[in-house]
Amino acid sequence: MDNINVESVEKECGALGGLFQAIVNDMKCSYPVWEDFSAKATKLHSQLRTTVLAAVAFLDAFQKVADMATNTRGRHNQGC
């Protein structure tokens, strides 16, 4: 009976060892993909931040135009 248990444990250990090795190999192969993904995510974050800042600046300028239009009250003033 002990002989059967030892063989069973050896088979399971061998299977787990093979699985572990397969996982490690997959991770080694996928590292460049994750590295590229991380670099692209960083670039996207930077571009989105720049876009948000540009949008805020545009909205501020648009608000100034709207405030100026509201304060004119129909006057046709050519001066600054």
Phi and psi restraints in degrees (value plus and minus 20) as a CYANA .aco file:
   2 ASP   PHI     -84.8   -44.8
   2 ASP   PSI     -53.1   -13.1
   3 ASN   PHI     -84.0   -44.0
   3 ASN   PSI     -59.0   -19.0
   4 ILE   PHI     -87.7   -47.7
   4 ILE   PSI     -61.6   -21.6
   5 ASN   PHI     -84.7   -44.7
   5 ASN   PSI     -60.3   -20.3
   6 VAL   PHI     -84.6   -44.6
   6 VAL   PSI     -64.2   -24.2
   7 GLU   PHI     -83.1   -43.1
   7 GLU   PSI     -60.4   -20.4
   8 SER   PHI     -83.5   -43.5
   8 SER   PSI     -64.7   -24.7
   9 VAL   PHI     -84.6   -44.6
   9 VAL   PSI     -60.8   -20.8
  10 GLU   PHI     -83.6   -43.6
  10 GLU   PSI     -60.2   -20.2
  11 LYS   PHI     -84.5   -44.5
  11 LYS   PSI     -64.6   -24.6
  12 GLU   PHI     -84.6   -44.6
  12 GLU   PSI     -61.1   -21.1
  13 CYS   PHI     -83.5   -43.5
  13 CYS   PSI     -61.0   -21.0
  14 GLY   PHI     -83.4   -43.4
  14 GLY   PSI     -61.7   -21.7
  15 ALA   PHI     -85.4   -45.4
  15 ALA   PSI     -63.7   -23.7
  16 LEU   PHI     -85.6   -45.6
  16 LEU   PSI     -58.9   -18.9
  17 GLY   PHI     -82.2   -42.2
  17 GLY   PSI     -62.7   -22.7
  18 GLY   PHI     -84.6   -44.6
  18 GLY   PSI     -60.2   -20.2
  19 LEU   PHI     -83.8   -43.8
  19 LEU   PSI     -65.5   -25.5
  20 PHE   PHI     -79.7   -39.7
  20 PHE   PSI     -63.9   -23.9
  21 GLN   PHI     -83.8   -43.8
  21 GLN   PSI     -59.6   -19.6
  22 ALA   PHI     -84.0   -44.0
  22 ALA   PSI     -61.6   -21.6
  23 ILE   PHI     -83.9   -43.9
  23 ILE   PSI     -64.4   -24.4
  24 VAL   PHI     -81.5   -41.5
  24 VAL   PSI     -63.4   -23.4
  25 ASN   PHI     -84.2   -44.2
  25 ASN   PSI     -60.7   -20.7
  26 ASP   PHI     -82.7   -42.7
  26 ASP   PSI     -60.0   -20.0
  27 MET   PHI     -87.2   -47.2
  27 MET   PSI     -58.3   -18.3
  28 LYS   PHI     -82.7   -42.7
  28 LYS   PSI     -60.7   -20.7
  29 CYS   PHI     -92.7   -52.7
  29 CYS   PSI     -49.8    -9.8
  30 SER   PHI    -109.3   -69.3
  30 SER   PSI     -27.4    12.6
  31 TYR   PHI     -75.6   -35.6
  31 TYR   PSI     -67.3   -27.3
  32 PRO   PHI     -80.3   -40.3
  32 PRO   PSI     -54.1   -14.1
  33 VAL   PHI     -87.0   -47.0
  33 VAL   PSI     -64.1   -24.1
  34 TRP   PHI     -86.0   -46.0
  34 TRP   PSI     -58.0   -18.0
  35 GLU   PHI     -83.3   -43.3
  35 GLU   PSI     -63.9   -23.9
  36 ASP   PHI     -83.9   -43.9
  36 ASP   PSI     -63.3   -23.3
  37 PHE   PHI     -79.7   -39.7
  37 PHE   PSI     -63.6   -23.6
  38 SER   PHI     -84.0   -44.0
  38 SER   PSI     -62.6   -22.6
  39 ALA   PHI     -84.0   -44.0
  39 ALA   PSI     -62.5   -22.5
  40 LYS   PHI     -87.6   -47.6
  40 LYS   PSI     -56.6   -16.6
  41 ALA   PHI     -85.1   -45.1
  41 ALA   PSI     -60.0   -20.0
  42 THR   PHI     -84.2   -44.2
  42 THR   PSI     -62.4   -22.4
  43 LYS   PHI     -84.9   -44.9
  43 LYS   PSI     -62.2   -22.2
  44 LEU   PHI     -81.2   -41.2
  44 LEU   PSI     -63.3   -23.3
  45 HIS   PHI     -79.1   -39.1
  45 HIS   PSI     -64.5   -24.5
  46 SER   PHI     -82.9   -42.9
  46 SER   PSI     -64.3   -24.3
  47 GLN   PHI     -86.8   -46.8
  47 GLN   PSI     -59.8   -19.8
  48 LEU   PHI     -85.0   -45.0
  48 LEU   PSI     -58.4   -18.4
  49 ARG   PHI     -84.0   -44.0
  49 ARG   PSI     -63.5   -23.5
  50 THR   PHI     -82.2   -42.2
  50 THR   PSI     -60.6   -20.6
  51 THR   PHI     -83.9   -43.9
  51 THR   PSI     -62.4   -22.4
  52 VAL   PHI     -83.1   -43.1
  52 VAL   PSI     -63.5   -23.5
  53 LEU   PHI     -83.1   -43.1
  53 LEU   PSI     -60.0   -20.0
  54 ALA   PHI     -85.7   -45.7
  54 ALA   PSI     -59.4   -19.4
  55 ALA   PHI     -85.4   -45.4
  55 ALA   PSI     -60.9   -20.9
  56 VAL   PHI     -83.2   -43.2
  56 VAL   PSI     -63.5   -23.5
  57 ALA   PHI     -82.7   -42.7
  57 ALA   PSI     -61.4   -21.4
  58 PHE   PHI     -82.9   -42.9
  58 PHE   PSI     -65.3   -25.3
  59 LEU   PHI     -85.1   -45.1
  59 LEU   PSI     -54.9   -14.9
  60 ASP   PHI     -83.3   -43.3
  60 ASP   PSI     -64.5   -24.5
  61 ALA   PHI     -84.6   -44.6
  61 ALA   PSI     -60.6   -20.6
  62 PHE   PHI     -84.9   -44.9
  62 PHE   PSI     -58.1   -18.1
  63 GLN   PHI     -83.9   -43.9
  63 GLN   PSI     -58.0   -18.0
  64 LYS   PHI     -83.5   -43.5
  64 LYS   PSI     -60.6   -20.6
  65 VAL   PHI     -84.2   -44.2
  65 VAL   PSI     -63.3   -23.3
  66 ALA   PHI     -84.9   -44.9
  66 ALA   PSI     -61.2   -21.2
  67 ASP   PHI     -83.6   -43.6
  67 ASP   PSI     -61.6   -21.6
  68 MET   PHI     -83.2   -43.2
  68 MET   PSI     -63.2   -23.2
  69 ALA   PHI     -84.9   -44.9
  69 ALA   PSI     -56.8   -16.8
  70 THR   PHI     -88.6   -48.6
  70 THR   PSI     -57.0   -17.0
  71 ASN   PHI    -102.5   -62.5
  71 ASN   PSI     -29.4    10.6
  72 THR   PHI     -94.6   -54.6
  72 THR   PSI     -52.8   -12.8
  73 ARG   PHI      32.5    72.5
  73 ARG   PSI      22.4    62.4
  74 GLY   PHI      65.0   105.0
  74 GLY   PSI     -23.2    16.8
  75 ARG   PHI     -94.1   -54.1
  75 ARG   PSI     126.2   166.2
  76 HIS   PHI    -126.2   -86.2
  76 HIS   PSI      55.4    95.4
  77 ASN   PHI    -114.8   -74.8
  77 ASN   PSI     102.4   142.4
  78 GLN   PHI    -108.4   -68.4
  78 GLN   PSI     -34.8     5.2
  79 GLY   PHI    -102.2   -62.2
  79 GLY   PSI     149.4   189.4
